[in-house]
């Protein structure tokens, strides 16, 4: 499967798919934290214009600064930035890629676009923490929990302010990345009707 990980600097999701034999690339304006020839440091728009490839699946992590409820106090006088952030999500969702997952925290996408198909937590995938993450899915089944564990601590939320706080909050948990690769990496043969029915369950 050809997998595009949009707006990911950590390389966590990219490597999860690569370990299972998929051709996965990540694209972000920042350099990757996991050195790899399969990370492209550029905008996703420039990447798709320069590298023509028929991707089977895209997992996108659009910047949430002007979208997440946690940043609501900064929304005032940032209407233009918020509109641009929303338009970027709309653009991602309409790309000609058969299967798409867009990930973001709870925020204005639920009201300005549509309700998420699923909300997941780290503790459903082996991490004893809370961090509600919304998933908007196109032709993909909902992620099934892989390892429900005890512990409901918002560790990242409580992290002290600092230059890397936003990076630490944006990284995908390894257990979630593994679940994406294991479950969505096997669904290339699912028809649109099958995934639609799976999303209803």
Z-matrix of the N, CA and C atoms (Angstrom, degrees):
N
C 1 1.457
C 2 1.524 1 109.49
N 3 1.330 2 117.36 1 138.92
C 4 1.458 3 122.35 2 175.79
C 5 1.525 4 108.40 3 -94.43
N 6 1.330 5 115.53 4 119.33
C 7 1.460 6 120.95 5 -171.98
C 8 1.517 7 110.18 6 -121.81
N 9 1.322 8 116.31 7 129.76
C 10 1.459 9 123.19 8 177.22
C 11 1.524 10 108.61 9 -109.38
N 12 1.330 11 116.38 10 121.37
C 13 1.468 12 121.36 11 176.15
C 14 1.522 13 107.02 12 -104.31
N 15 1.305 14 117.00 13 105.22
C 16 1.458 15 121.99 14 -175.44
C 17 1.522 16 111.48 15 -90.87
N 18 1.316 17 115.71 16 136.41
C 19 1.472 18 122.65 17 176.49
C 20 1.529 19 111.01 18 63.01
N 21 1.317 20 116.82 19 47.81
C 22 1.467 21 120.95 20 175.91
C 23 1.526 22 109.33 21 -128.04
N 24 1.339 23 116.33 22 118.90
C 25 1.460 24 120.76 23 176.19
C 26 1.526 25 111.92 24 -97.95
N 27 1.324 26 117.48 25 -21.10
C 28 1.464 27 120.79 26 -173.01
C 29 1.526 28 112.61 27 -73.31
N 30 1.319 29 117.44 28 -32.10
C 31 1.454 30 121.22 29 -177.00
C 32 1.515 31 114.24 30 81.02
N 33 1.328 32 118.01 31 3.21
C 34 1.461 33 121.64 32 -175.70
C 35 1.526 34 111.30 33 -65.19
N 36 1.326 35 116.87 34 -49.89
C 37 1.464 36 120.05 35 -178.88
C 38 1.523 37 110.31 36 -70.34
N 39 1.328 38 116.10 37 -41.73
C 40 1.473 39 119.67 38 178.41
C 41 1.528 40 111.45 39 -54.46
N 42 1.321 41 116.35 40 -49.95
C 43 1.461 42 120.24 41 -177.35
C 44 1.522 43 112.36 42 -68.37
N 45 1.328 44 117.66 43 -31.26
C 46 1.468 45 120.03 44 178.14
C 47 1.524 46 110.43 45 -61.54
N 48 1.330 47 116.66 46 -41.19
C 49 1.459 48 120.24 47 178.05
C 50 1.530 49 111.24 48 -72.37
N 51 1.330 50 116.54 49 -39.90
C 52 1.463 51 119.37 50 -179.37
C 53 1.525 52 111.33 51 -62.52
N 54 1.322 53 117.62 52 -37.03
C 55 1.464 54 120.80 53 -179.51
C 56 1.522 55 112.30 54 -62.78
N 57 1.339 56 116.07 55 -22.91
C 58 1.459 57 120.10 56 178.85
C 59 1.527 58 111.83 57 -97.68
N 60 1.327 59 116.05 58 10.51
C 61 1.456 60 120.07 59 173.72
C 62 1.513 61 116.36 60 92.31
N 63 1.327 62 117.94 61 7.93
C 64 1.459 63 120.50 62 179.63
C 65 1.524 64 110.98 63 -85.60
N 66 1.314 65 116.00 64 152.28
C 67 1.461 66 121.26 65 173.14
C 68 1.524 67 107.31 66 -85.36
N 69 1.326 68 116.76 67 99.37
C 70 1.466 69 122.07 68 -175.49
C 71 1.521 70 110.36 69 -119.67
N 72 1.322 71 115.48 70 135.77
C 73 1.458 72 121.75 71 175.55
C 74 1.524 73 109.01 72 -127.18
N 75 1.314 74 116.09 73 150.05
C 76 1.463 75 121.10 74 175.12
C 77 1.516 76 109.13 75 -117.04
N 78 1.319 77 115.46 76 148.98
C 79 1.459 78 122.16 77 -178.71
C 80 1.514 79 108.77 78 -134.95
N 81 1.324 80 116.43 79 130.08
C 82 1.464 81 120.26 80 178.20
C 83 1.526 82 108.56 81 -161.78
N 84 1.323 83 115.97 82 158.59
C 85 1.463 84 120.64 83 176.89
C 86 1.520 85 111.50 84 -70.63
N 87 1.345 86 116.72 85 -20.94
C 88 1.456 87 121.79 86 179.23
C 89 1.516 88 111.14 87 -95.84
N 90 1.340 89 117.88 88 154.94
C 91 1.465 90 119.97 89 173.28
C 92 1.516 91 109.95 90 -67.44
N 93 1.316 92 116.69 91 154.70
C 94 1.453 93 120.54 92 -179.48
C 95 1.519 94 111.28 93 -77.21
N 96 1.337 95 115.69 94 148.10
C 97 1.459 96 120.64 95 176.75
C 98 1.527 97 111.48 96 -80.27
N 99 1.328 98 116.07 97 -20.04
C 100 1.464 99 121.47 98 178.00
C 101 1.523 100 107.00 99 -113.17
N 102 1.338 101 116.08 100 99.15
C 103 1.454 102 121.61 101 -173.92
C 104 1.526 103 111.59 102 -49.56
N 105 1.336 104 115.73 103 128.56
C 106 1.456 105 120.18 104 -176.57
C 107 1.522 106 110.10 105 -162.60
N 108 1.341 107 117.16 106 140.94
C 109 1.467 108 119.81 107 173.92
C 110 1.521 109 112.16 108 -71.28
N 111 1.334 110 116.10 109 -7.54
C 112 1.453 111 120.61 110 -178.03
C 113 1.521 112 112.86 111 -99.10
N 114 1.335 113 115.87 112 18.56
C 115 1.464 114 120.34 113 171.47
C 116 1.518 115 108.32 114 -111.78
N 117 1.319 116 116.03 115 133.03
C 118 1.452 117 121.77 116 -178.68
C 119 1.526 118 108.85 117 -115.98
N 120 1.328 119 116.24 118 115.37
C 121 1.453 120 121.22 119 -177.73
C 122 1.526 121 109.52 120 -87.96
N 123 1.307 122 114.52 121 89.74
C 124 1.464 123 122.11 122 -179.60
C 125 1.519 124 107.88 123 -168.44
N 126 1.305 125 116.17 124 175.08
C 127 1.463 126 119.10 125 176.26
C 128 1.520 127 109.00 126 -72.94
N 129 1.311 128 115.49 127 152.54
C 130 1.460 129 119.83 128 179.32
C 131 1.531 130 110.45 129 -65.43
N 132 1.337 131 116.45 130 -32.05
C 133 1.465 132 119.96 131 177.89
C 134 1.531 133 110.38 132 -62.96
N 135 1.359 134 116.82 133 -47.76
C 136 1.464 135 120.34 134 179.95
C 137 1.525 136 110.94 135 -65.00
N 138 1.324 137 116.04 136 -37.84
C 139 1.464 138 119.76 137 -179.48
C 140 1.527 139 110.89 138 -60.86
N 141 1.326 140 116.73 139 -47.82
C 142 1.459 141 120.01 140 -177.12
C 143 1.524 142 111.89 141 -68.53
N 144 1.326 143 116.76 142 -26.76
C 145 1.462 144 119.95 143 176.37
C 146 1.522 145 111.66 144 -76.38
N 147 1.325 146 116.58 145 -32.69
C 148 1.461 147 121.37 146 -174.81
C 149 1.521 148 113.18 147 -89.80
N 150 1.343 149 115.95 148 -38.37
C 151 1.458 150 120.49 149 -177.05
C 152 1.517 151 109.45 150 -113.34
N 153 1.310 152 114.97 151 101.20
C 154 1.462 153 120.16 152 -178.21
C 155 1.524 154 109.05 153 -85.02
N 156 1.314 155 116.11 154 118.54
C 157 1.459 156 121.06 155 -178.71
C 158 1.524 157 108.89 156 -154.14
N 159 1.307 158 115.73 157 141.13
C 160 1.460 159 120.19 158 179.67
C 161 1.530 160 108.98 159 -87.63
N 162 1.325 161 116.31 160 97.07
C 163 1.463 162 120.22 161 -179.53
C 164 1.525 163 110.07 162 -82.61
N 165 1.320 164 114.75 163 143.00
C 166 1.464 165 120.71 164 177.26
C 167 1.518 166 112.01 165 -86.14
N 168 1.320 167 115.81 166 -29.84
C 169 1.465 168 121.30 167 -173.77
C 170 1.513 169 109.64 168 -146.95
N 171 1.314 170 116.14 169 137.34
C 172 1.458 171 121.66 170 171.47
C 173 1.529 172 109.08 171 -125.12
N 174 1.311 173 115.70 172 130.14
C 175 1.463 174 121.80 173 170.84
C 176 1.525 175 106.06 174 -113.12
N 177 1.311 176 116.61 175 118.62
C 178 1.463 177 121.35 176 -173.77
C 179 1.524 178 111.06 177 -115.86
N 180 1.328 179 114.58 178 138.53
C 181 1.461 180 122.43 179 178.50
C 182 1.526 181 108.70 180 -121.55
N 183 1.336 182 118.68 181 69.12
C 184 1.462 183 119.87 182 -176.62
C 185 1.528 184 111.41 183 -61.42
N 186 1.338 185 117.31 184 145.08
C 187 1.478 186 120.93 185 179.51
C 188 1.525 187 111.08 186 -52.88
N 189 1.333 188 115.51 187 135.68
C 190 1.467 189 119.92 188 -173.49
C 191 1.527 190 113.38 189 -105.48
N 192 1.338 191 117.66 190 6.53
C 193 1.465 192 120.77 191 -174.82
C 194 1.523 193 112.45 192 -51.66
N 195 1.315 194 116.83 193 -43.18
C 196 1.468 195 120.77 194 -177.26
C 197 1.521 196 112.66 195 -106.50
N 198 1.343 197 115.72 196 15.73
C 199 1.454 198 120.46 197 -178.82
C 200 1.525 199 113.28 198 -120.24
N 201 1.321 200 117.48 199 -33.21
C 202 1.465 201 121.64 200 -173.23
C 203 1.524 202 111.90 201 -78.49
N 204 1.323 203 116.08 202 144.60
C 205 1.465 204 121.21 203 178.15
C 206 1.520 205 111.66 204 -60.87
N 207 1.327 206 116.95 205 -29.86
C 208 1.466 207 120.28 206 -179.05
C 209 1.519 208 112.33 207 -63.75
N 210 1.323 209 116.83 208 -20.05
C 211 1.465 210 119.75 209 179.62
C 212 1.515 211 113.15 210 -104.97
N 213 1.330 212 116.93 211 16.66
C 214 1.466 213 120.56 212 -174.91
C 215 1.522 214 113.02 213 -57.90
N 216 1.334 215 116.95 214 -31.14
C 217 1.466 216 119.50 215 -177.86
C 218 1.525 217 111.81 216 -66.34
N 219 1.343 218 116.65 217 -16.12
C 220 1.458 219 120.51 218 -179.85
C 221 1.526 220 112.32 219 -97.29
N 222 1.350 221 117.97 220 -1.01
C 223 1.454 222 120.49 221 -174.03
C 224 1.526 223 113.13 222 -70.00
N 225 1.322 224 116.66 223 -30.09
C 226 1.464 225 119.64 224 -177.09
C 227 1.526 226 109.99 225 -60.39
N 228 1.315 227 115.18 226 133.44
C 229 1.461 228 122.66 227 179.82
C 230 1.525 229 112.72 228 66.28
N 231 1.339 230 117.22 229 15.70
C 232 1.462 231 120.96 230 176.42
C 233 1.531 232 109.75 231 -123.14
N 234 1.331 233 115.02 232 34.04
C 235 1.465 234 119.34 233 -177.07
C 236 1.526 235 111.86 234 -61.87
N 237 1.337 236 117.38 235 -40.09
C 238 1.459 237 120.90 236 -179.18
C 239 1.525 238 110.76 237 -63.37
N 240 1.344 239 116.17 238 -45.53
C 241 1.463 240 119.63 239 179.13
C 242 1.528 241 111.45 240 -62.37
N 243 1.332 242 115.32 241 -36.54
C 244 1.462 243 119.11 242 179.83
C 245 1.526 244 110.96 243 -68.62
N 246 1.312 245 117.12 244 -41.57
C 247 1.467 246 120.66 245 177.12
C 248 1.528 247 110.39 246 -61.94
N 249 1.323 248 116.34 247 -41.56
C 250 1.467 249 119.90 248 178.90
C 251 1.528 250 110.95 249 -63.90
N 252 1.331 251 116.17 250 -40.21
C 253 1.463 252 120.06 251 178.80
C 254 1.526 253 110.92 252 -64.42
N 255 1.331 254 116.33 253 -42.47
C 256 1.465 255 120.28 254 177.89
C 257 1.527 256 111.48 255 -64.09
N 258 1.321 257 116.38 256 -43.66
C 259 1.466 258 119.92 257 179.96
C 260 1.523 259 111.71 258 -62.98
N 261 1.324 260 115.99 259 -33.64
C 262 1.463 261 119.45 260 177.81
C 263 1.523 262 110.63 261 -65.00
N 264 1.326 263 116.32 262 -41.99
C 265 1.469 264 120.09 263 177.37
C 266 1.527 265 110.31 264 -63.83
N 267 1.333 266 117.13 265 -44.29
C 268 1.455 267 120.11 266 178.61
C 269 1.531 268 110.15 267 -58.48
N 270 1.316 269 116.18 268 -43.20
C 271 1.472 270 121.15 269 -179.48
C 272 1.531 271 110.85 270 -62.47
N 273 1.324 272 116.31 271 -45.14
C 274 1.459 273 120.36 272 177.96
C 275 1.528 274 110.94 273 -58.77
N 276 1.318 275 116.09 274 -44.09
C 277 1.466 276 120.80 275 -175.29
C 278 1.518 277 112.69 276 -66.78
N 279 1.327 278 116.88 277 -21.29
C 280 1.463 279 120.57 278 -176.00
C 281 1.531 280 113.07 279 -102.27
N 282 1.341 281 117.03 280 5.73
C 283 1.459 282 119.34 281 177.48
C 284 1.529 283 110.36 282 -63.25
N 285 1.324 284 115.60 283 149.65
C 286 1.457 285 121.15 284 -177.06
C 287 1.529 286 110.16 285 -81.98
N 288 1.321 287 114.75 286 67.86
C 289 1.458 288 122.98 287 178.10
C 290 1.531 289 106.44 288 -127.29
N 291 1.326 290 118.16 289 128.55
C 292 1.479 291 120.47 290 -172.14
C 293 1.518 292 115.02 291 -56.47
N 294 1.340 293 116.98 292 -41.15
C 295 1.461 294 120.70 293 -176.20
C 296 1.527 295 108.86 294 -125.89
N 297 1.324 296 115.27 295 129.72
C 298 1.464 297 120.65 296 -176.14
C 299 1.520 298 110.11 297 -136.89
N 300 1.313 299 115.91 298 137.45
C 301 1.463 300 122.62 299 170.18
C 302 1.522 301 107.36 300 -126.97
N 303 1.308 302 115.93 301 127.16
C 304 1.462 303 121.30 302 176.24
C 305 1.516 304 107.71 303 -114.58
N 306 1.317 305 115.71 304 128.44
C 307 1.470 306 122.49 305 -173.80
C 308 1.521 307 109.46 306 -114.49
N 309 1.321 308 116.25 307 137.96
C 310 1.465 309 121.58 308 177.10
C 311 1.524 310 109.02 309 -165.17
N 312 1.337 311 117.10 310 156.01
C 313 1.468 312 119.36 311 174.95
C 314 1.530 313 110.31 312 -68.39
N 315 1.309 314 115.73 313 171.50
C 316 1.462 315 120.58 314 174.24
C 317 1.522 316 108.77 315 -60.82
N 318 1.328 317 116.33 316 131.09
C 319 1.454 318 119.56 317 -177.00
C 320 1.507 319 111.73 318 -174.18
N 321 1.332 320 115.25 319 -150.15
C 322 1.464 321 120.20 320 -171.63
C 323 1.519 322 113.61 321 -79.18
N 324 1.325 323 118.31 322 -11.61
C 325 1.461 324 118.54 323 178.03
C 326 1.530 325 111.61 324 -59.70
N 327 1.321 326 116.07 325 -31.38
C 328 1.466 327 120.30 326 -178.97
C 329 1.518 328 112.36 327 -65.83
N 330 1.331 329 116.73 328 -27.70
C 331 1.462 330 120.51 329 -178.96
C 332 1.520 331 112.32 330 -103.35
N 333 1.324 332 116.78 331 -34.26
C 334 1.454 333 120.55 332 -177.38
C 335 1.529 334 113.03 333 -87.64
N 336 1.323 335 116.71 334 -17.43
C 337 1.470 336 120.57 335 179.59
C 338 1.523 337 108.67 336 -123.69
N 339 1.316 338 117.76 337 -85.32
C 340 1.464 339 121.20 338 177.18
C 341 1.525 340 109.07 339 -161.28
N 342 1.319 341 115.45 340 163.44
C 343 1.455 342 120.60 341 178.51
C 344 1.530 343 109.37 342 -64.25
N 345 1.323 344 117.27 343 145.36
C 346 1.465 345 118.94 344 177.50
C 347 1.523 346 110.75 345 -67.45
N 348 1.311 347 115.58 346 154.83
C 349 1.461 348 120.34 347 176.40
C 350 1.522 349 111.19 348 -76.17
N 351 1.336 350 116.15 349 -23.86
C 352 1.461 351 120.17 350 -176.54
C 353 1.521 352 109.29 351 -159.32
N 354 1.342 353 115.40 352 147.52
C 355 1.462 354 121.69 353 171.39
C 356 1.525 355 106.92 354 -123.04
N 357 1.319 356 116.08 355 122.91
C 358 1.466 357 120.74 356 -177.01
C 359 1.525 358 110.09 357 -115.10
N 360 1.329 359 115.33 358 162.92
C 361 1.455 360 122.92 359 178.46
C 362 1.535 361 109.09 360 -130.66
N 363 1.337 362 118.25 361 148.71
C 364 1.469 363 120.63 362 178.12
C 365 1.526 364 113.41 363 -55.87
N 366 1.363 365 117.06 364 -35.12
C 367 1.461 366 119.56 365 -176.67
C 368 1.537 367 113.04 366 -67.81
N 369 1.326 368 116.62 367 -9.11
C 370 1.457 369 120.55 368 175.28
C 371 1.529 370 111.50 369 -83.01
N 372 1.349 371 115.43 370 -9.52
C 373 1.464 372 120.59 371 -173.70
C 374 1.526 373 112.05 372 -133.19
N 375 1.338 374 115.67 373 31.50
C 376 1.452 375 119.86 374 171.73
C 377 1.510 376 117.33 375 95.01
N 378 1.341 377 118.16 376 3.53
C 379 1.459 378 121.54 377 -179.97
C 380 1.530 379 109.11 378 -116.18
N 381 1.310 380 117.90 379 118.38
C 382 1.464 381 121.06 380 -175.19
C 383 1.504 382 114.05 381 -77.14
N 384 1.308 383 116.22 382 57.82
C 385 1.462 384 121.70 383 -177.24
C 386 1.521 385 110.34 384 -140.79
N 387 1.316 386 115.19 385 165.63
C 388 1.462 387 121.18 386 175.71
C 389 1.521 388 109.60 387 -111.41
N 390 1.292 389 115.18 388 135.20
C 391 1.465 390 122.34 389 173.26
C 392 1.523 391 105.88 390 -169.02
N 393 1.331 392 115.62 391 89.80
C 394 1.465 393 120.16 392 -176.48
C 395 1.525 394 110.05 393 -61.54
N 396 1.316 395 115.50 394 125.65
C 397 1.458 396 121.67 395 -179.11
C 398 1.515 397 109.19 396 -126.60
N 399 1.332 398 115.74 397 125.65
C 400 1.457 399 121.19 398 -179.06
C 401 1.519 400 110.28 399 -91.70
N 402 1.322 401 115.80 400 144.06
C 403 1.452 402 122.45 401 176.97
C 404 1.523 403 109.63 402 -125.97
N 405 1.326 404 115.45 403 126.39
C 406 1.456 405 121.64 404 173.00
C 407 1.520 406 106.44 405 -106.93
N 408 1.323 407 117.09 406 120.57
C 409 1.450 408 121.98 407 -168.25
C 410 1.526 409 113.04 408 -116.03
N 411 1.319 410 114.42 409 140.32
C 412 1.466 411 121.86 410 173.15
C 413 1.528 412 107.57 411 -123.70
N 414 1.320 413 115.72 412 114.93
C 415 1.466 414 122.48 413 178.41
C 416 1.536 415 112.81 414 57.07
N 417 1.306 416 116.45 415 34.89
C 418 1.464 417 122.13 416 177.29
C 419 1.520 418 109.49 417 -131.47
N 420 1.328 419 117.88 418 144.73
C 421 1.462 420 120.07 419 175.52
C 422 1.527 421 110.24 420 -77.47
N 423 1.301 422 115.55 421 158.52
C 424 1.460 423 119.70 422 173.67
C 425 1.524 424 109.92 423 -63.87
N 426 1.325 425 115.85 424 146.15
C 427 1.459 426 119.86 425 176.37
C 428 1.526 427 109.56 426 -69.10
N 429 1.313 428 115.80 427 134.62
C 430 1.458 429 121.03 428 176.47
C 431 1.530 430 109.12 429 -95.18
N 432 1.334 431 118.44 430 134.73
C 433 1.472 432 120.50 431 178.24
C 434 1.525 433 110.80 432 -54.45
N 435 1.324 434 115.89 433 141.38
C 436 1.461 435 120.85 434 -178.17
C 437 1.524 436 113.04 435 -109.91
N 438 1.340 437 116.77 436 -24.49
C 439 1.470 438 119.70 437 -176.82
C 440 1.518 439 109.02 438 -162.84
N 441 1.328 440 116.21 439 86.18
C 442 1.467 441 120.23 440 -179.75
C 443 1.521 442 108.88 441 -75.16
N 444 1.315 443 116.33 442 122.87
C 445 1.461 444 121.41 443 -175.94
C 446 1.527 445 110.21 444 -123.74
N 447 1.329 446 115.25 445 163.36
C 448 1.456 447 120.13 446 176.21
C 449 1.522 448 109.14 447 -78.84
N 450 1.323 449 115.03 448 167.34
C 451 1.461 450 119.48 449 -178.46
C 452 1.505 451 110.10 450 103.70
N 453 1.302 452 116.38 451 123.31
C 454 1.460 453 120.73 452 -178.37
C 455 1.525 454 109.75 453 -135.74
N 456 1.312 455 116.45 454 49.21
C 457 1.461 456 120.98 455 -176.11
C 458 1.526 457 110.71 456 -97.68
N 459 1.325 458 116.64 457 132.89
C 460 1.456 459 121.29 458 176.76
C 461 1.515 460 110.25 459 -85.80
N 462 1.320 461 117.09 460 69.87
C 463 1.460 462 121.13 461 -173.64
C 464 1.522 463 112.63 462 -60.94
N 465 1.322 464 117.00 463 -48.38
C 466 1.458 465 119.91 464 -177.55
C 467 1.521 466 111.21 465 -65.89
N 468 1.334 467 115.63 466 -37.45
C 469 1.470 468 120.26 467 179.24
C 470 1.521 469 111.05 468 -61.56
N 471 1.339 470 116.20 469 -36.34
C 472 1.458 471 121.23 470 -176.26
C 473 1.526 472 113.30 471 -85.20
N 474 1.301 473 117.47 472 -3.87
C 475 1.462 474 120.52 473 -176.56
C 476 1.522 475 111.16 474 -60.33
N 477 1.332 476 115.82 475 139.63
C 478 1.461 477 121.31 476 -178.55
C 479 1.523 478 110.75 477 -63.58
N 480 1.332 479 117.22 478 148.52
C 481 1.468 480 120.58 479 177.91
C 482 1.525 481 110.29 480 -58.72
N 483 1.298 482 115.69 481 145.73
C 484 1.459 483 120.88 482 -179.94
C 485 1.509 484 110.00 483 177.30
N 486 1.331 485 117.92 484 171.20
C 487 1.463 486 121.49 485 -175.72
C 488 1.520 487 114.30 486 -65.69
N 489 1.339 488 116.75 487 -22.62
C 490 1.467 489 119.59 488 -177.79
C 491 1.521 490 113.41 489 -104.83
N 492 1.341 491 116.98 490 5.27
C 493 1.456 492 119.28 491 -176.27
C 494 1.533 493 111.53 492 -60.68
N 495 1.319 494 116.52 493 -43.07
C 496 1.462 495 119.20 494 -178.34
C 497 1.522 496 111.05 495 -65.86
N 498 1.341 497 116.99 496 -34.38
C 499 1.460 498 119.70 497 177.53
C 500 1.524 499 110.86 498 -66.10
N 501 1.337 500 115.69 499 -44.83
C 502 1.457 501 120.11 500 -179.09
C 503 1.521 502 111.25 501 -63.34
N 504 1.326 503 116.76 502 -32.03
C 505 1.463 504 120.48 503 -179.33
C 506 1.526 505 112.17 504 -77.98
N 507 1.333 506 116.66 505 -21.92
C 508 1.464 507 118.99 506 -174.28
C 509 1.524 508 113.83 507 -94.78
N 510 1.326 509 118.09 508 -14.55
C 511 1.464 510 119.54 509 -178.80
C 512 1.528 511 111.18 510 -66.11
N 513 1.326 512 114.83 511 141.28
C 514 1.463 513 120.59 512 175.69
C 515 1.522 514 109.21 513 -78.28
N 516 1.316 515 116.97 514 135.18
C 517 1.465 516 120.96 515 177.00
C 518 1.531 517 109.09 516 -65.50
N 519 1.325 518 115.34 517 142.01
C 520 1.455 519 120.38 518 -176.47
C 521 1.520 520 111.84 519 -58.14
N 522 1.332 521 117.24 520 -41.14
C 523 1.459 522 120.19 521 -179.29
C 524 1.520 523 112.42 522 -62.55
N 525 1.330 524 116.81 523 -35.70
C 526 1.467 525 120.54 524 177.84
C 527 1.521 526 110.20 525 -71.61
N 528 1.336 527 116.38 526 -42.77
C 529 1.467 528 119.83 527 178.21
C 530 1.526 529 110.96 528 -60.48
N 531 1.330 530 116.62 529 -42.31
C 532 1.466 531 120.35 530 178.92
C 533 1.522 532 111.22 531 -63.47
N 534 1.334 533 116.38 532 -39.94
C 535 1.471 534 119.82 533 179.16
C 536 1.528 535 110.67 534 -65.02
N 537 1.325 536 117.11 535 -39.91
C 538 1.465 537 120.47 536 177.41
C 539 1.524 538 110.26 537 -59.87
N 540 1.336 539 115.96 538 -47.31
C 541 1.459 540 119.91 539 -177.73
C 542 1.523 541 111.63 540 -66.45
N 543 1.332 542 116.17 541 -44.08
C 544 1.466 543 119.87 542 -176.55
C 545 1.523 544 112.30 543 -70.17
N 546 1.335 545 116.98 544 -39.12
C 547 1.455 546 119.65 545 -175.61
C 548 1.527 547 113.14 546 -89.68
N 549 1.312 548 117.30 547 -47.61
C 550 1.462 549 119.64 548 -179.11
C 551 1.521 550 111.93 549 -77.97
N 552 1.336 551 116.48 550 -24.59
C 553 1.457 552 119.26 551 178.01
C 554 1.508 553 112.79 552 -70.20
N 555 1.314 554 116.62 553 -15.41
C 556 1.457 555 121.40 554 -179.75
C 557 1.521 556 112.92 555 -101.73
N 558 1.329 557 116.64 556 1.23
C 559 1.469 558 118.90 557 -172.31
C 560 1.521 559 112.53 558 -101.87
N 561 1.329 560 118.01 559 14.90
C 562 1.458 561 119.45 560 -177.85
C 563 1.518 562 112.26 561 -62.61
N 564 1.334 563 116.33 562 -24.82
C 565 1.468 564 119.33 563 -178.67
C 566 1.518 565 112.74 564 -91.84
N 567 1.337 566 116.91 565 -4.05
C 568 1.459 567 119.27 566 179.36
C 569 1.521 568 110.38 567 -70.72
N 570 1.285 569 116.73 568 136.42
C 571 1.455 570 120.53 569 176.53
C 572 1.515 571 109.21 570 -79.97
N 573 1.316 572 116.11 571 164.35
C 574 1.462 573 120.76 572 178.92
C 575 1.521 574 110.62 573 -59.69
N 576 1.324 575 118.20 574 -37.67
C 577 1.457 576 120.64 575 179.58
C 578 1.516 577 111.33 576 -64.96
N 579 1.346 578 116.36 577 -38.93
C 580 1.457 579 119.96 578 -179.61
C 581 1.516 580 111.27 579 -65.27
N 582 1.337 581 117.03 580 -43.66
C 583 1.457 582 119.59 581 -178.82
C 584 1.525 583 110.77 582 -71.19
N 585 1.323 584 116.56 583 -32.24
C 586 1.462 585 118.63 584 177.01
C 587 1.530 586 109.50 585 -64.34
N 588 1.333 587 116.34 586 -43.71
C 589 1.458 588 119.83 587 178.04
C 590 1.520 589 111.20 588 -64.57
N 591 1.343 590 116.66 589 -37.13
C 592 1.469 591 119.80 590 179.79
C 593 1.512 592 110.94 591 -64.81
N 594 1.328 593 117.17 592 -35.98
C 595 1.458 594 120.94 593 179.62
C 596 1.512 595 113.05 594 -68.92
N 597 1.333 596 116.83 595 -21.06
C 598 1.460 597 120.53 596 -179.95
C 599 1.509 598 112.24 597 -79.36
N 600 1.332 599 117.54 598 -17.94
C 601 1.461 600 121.12 599 -174.91
C 602 1.509 601 111.70 600 -78.83
